[in-house]
């Protein structure tokens, strides 16, 4: 019976532990210096919005860990000694392991400009950050806030601050929102959506300096357009980076993240790593990939559990899709949909936007073969396994449009707009397509979930 | 004017509720011998000793309050029974609920201020309370904000987070339900303003049950304004709440009163038997059988509805066709109960407790039914040593009054809005078994999208740990799911969807 020690109780670490327990009875310990037990980091927004309480963010009840014989240790790792297979912990001292899994996640990237040491400037990643945010945005002093960084966490932060009736200025470096994800049209739609909530969005803007209010707290920010924006709080959401500082002098190789091969193995034979802290390199000379997503952490965990239990398994990034929502507006993307079509490529887009509502559909397809490469939607929801199979099985644009009702995953009685979308296509390409009605038979055939 | 709507509303609501609350304590009665005689007869008592005692007691005084009236009846009853016990005439001992007798006597002999100005007093209680609540709730509809708002969740407000006002509301609901179910004589002043409406519907004056029906339906209607606003972007919610509302007024409130007028049992004809337990009581079955063609049609419909229509509908649509679309409890939980639905506990232990309690109630229902039918057919008054009458009486008190009324609705603000549906409803238990094992309905999970945030589990009013299924990518097929669609509404990723289709998983 081997002793597997997992450092970090985020989704990657916990997923590893759970999946090992399904196959073997090795001794499993999870060490974490963060709040124990495991909570859903993605739910922090909902805790701040008071939609759930913090205790509700525990995906497993307290008896779960005992029942599955998973040991939870709240402690801090000071040093890893691979030669003697030992971990040095702050309180418990030395801990022996047979196999070690590093799943330490990420930390927020900080802005390195004058004044960033002032109070009430913070990012959002952990429970500690959330507690700090509650103090920093207490209603008696916080009226105006600046959020820096137009990524997913930035949007979350904006939504959170709005719920406390705080006036938000949203500062985005790029010339559109979520530049790596959205095309101009979608970015504009989101821009208008933010304006509806009274958010002041400043594109093409960066912060040069923070100024204090005389009490050591942030009082205003200076942008690169020399505009001075007064504020009581600044949320810095410019991204995350792997949390690997504790690896120093351990002999475990790292660049941006912990370097691992396709089996998630580091350069030391019994030390593995999973989740957002890894940089996967198939070829030592190339730049590796870092994937900081909940679902990838879950998948890496279940893959690594196989390897650790003696069934080596290569990690393949399973999903090429992203689902999220921006201030109650849902966004979904499947496959490849380029955000910039000005570069020469084989990719062409069909784009439809609803006139009265915030709804849009974008289908990327191959110019020559008409096969679809990806779909993205705002305000609509799609049946994910079916759409991914469409892309995998290379369905054509015409097929996708006529069979759209199969793919829509809207609530009952919702307006579907399938007819409008077809009409838009027919007008644009002078076609004569007709929408097909929903058929369970086709859905069952094409979605993994129902394939026996 | 428009801006202050909310303030005016609060003032009106407060005044209306205050007046309504004072009404039980301002009863005033001057019973005559004639009235007493009639009231005793109505309660099915033919006892000269008892009437004699009552007559002499009543002649001592001419004016009574509700409590002195009740006390007097209780004393008379005790004296009569003591008389019989001393003479060892056990079979003459009178078993009657003094509260109900007080209601009959009081209702006919009331001289309170409410009876003098009944319509006006009705306006000053029911009227302004309803008006005030409407003003408060239409406020967001007409005072449009410059910017849209991100609203904080349920845990941000004291009323929906077990704060002082939630406790006060609980106390008030318990006060109201206790009077209606246990001390109806205190509801007499509440019934008076509704007399004319009651006469219009069922031909006689309003009873305390009529008050309950009217208040229940009114609260549901008023609170639906809030729900329609909250779910203005969700057509499923709007439709089901709308249907529940219409059905509550037409079938549950007006329909069953009209049946009463036609000499039929008081029955909400859309509700299958296990929930409408009264319908199999001997007198009601007799009414149906002897009630000519209408009675027979109703009898056949009742049997068909319970044995064929219900399981078939559950097979196709899940039990939600009743629980979330037609049932009054469902309607009330989607309106009055909406701010409290997240109080339902989703731990594994509560699920265990749920199954034990729910199926015990179902067993109780089945036993009482069997005993009732056995007695009806054979004329023997007990089954396996259990007295039929005792079974019926305890079922009515513990399940009907305490569980479904006092606990089920009274504890909304602290225990959640579906306590009765989850732990007690025998109809729900019956349909749940069909739903679990043979139904096309489920909550489906969009593959590998769940981020375990917990919104679904927290907001499920039936306390289903939806997340534990969603994070394993497993469709939710559960006996208790009432298909309210809240999990679908709160899921930030759009993972969940109520769906009917061929089942492939599980």
Interface residues (C-beta under 8 A of the other chain):
Chain A: X11 X40 X42 X43 X46 X49 X50 X51 X52 X53 X56 X57 X58 X59 X61 X63 X159 X162 X163 X164 X165 X196 X197 X198 X294 X295 X298 X318 X319 X323 X324 X325 X327 X328 X330 X332 X381 X383 X384 X385 X409 X410 X411 X412 X413 X414 X415 X440 X443 X444 X447 X448 X449 X450 X451 X452
Chain B: X146 X147 X148 X149 X150 X151 X152 X153 X154 X155 X156 X234 X235 X236 X239 X347 X348 X446 X447 X448 X449 X451 X452 X453 X454 X455 X457 X458 X467 X468 X471 X473 X485 X488 X489 X490 X492 X493 X494 X495 X497 X498 X501 X502 X504 X505
